[in-house]
Amino acid sequence: MGTEDLVQHFNNYYNGPVSQVYNAFFAEHWRCEERSGNKRCTNVSVAHSKGHQYQMDEGERYGIFITEGEFTAAFNPPLFADMILQHLEEMEAPYNAHVHSKMLRSVGNWLLRISTHRSCLSCLSDNPEHILSCHHVLCNKCAYEFTLASVGTVAIGSNYLKINSCPFGCSGKKGEWPWSVSVKPSSAGVRVLSLDGYVNITLLRSNQISEVSSYT
């Protein structure tokens, strides 16, 4: 996918929702940047009708004090969307897993400290299915993409994934690499293990399953 395609894809599917979420975050959570000495105004945009409000430090005499003034911030939602578009236009083409990993590593070391199982940290859209040895998580699609980048080829429907290094830059710092895992082939249907029949037969099958599991 080229940079022009990425920009068009962002404008078609992400620009609106991203701007909506960022507007809500900016209005309800981003504190005014006005300062009085070393103190920053504690009010957010939706609660700034009274003016600037400063929390006094412990030991000071009068507690909170308020001064007149408008909400101020150097960064705003339109600039955020423009920044994303600028980064998309500057990306290397064609866009692939190598370029994506390079972009993820350029974000900074703070990304290495994030630990979540709610969303794939690579695409931020799909549910995670694979936990890397460094405890970062990936969805199945991203895991296939990084396997392709690591191995050079991956068969469609393959049941084996291998990633040589952490896409976020953890390799050599934590975890064992390369990371690999076996997955259910896409051609395989739903498999159900049924334990029915008499009690003694069910117990026998349970023991057999335990024995087989000890070898996996």
PyMOL commands that set and color helices and strands:
alter all, ss='L'
color gray80, all
select helices_A, chain A and resi 3-28+45-47+77-90+97-106+109-113+140-151+199-213
alter helices_A, ss='H'
color red, helices_A
select strands_A, chain A and resi 35-36+39-40+52-54+65-67+130-131+137-138+160-163+179-182
alter strands_A, ss='S'
color yellow, strands_A
deselect
rebuild
show_as cartoon
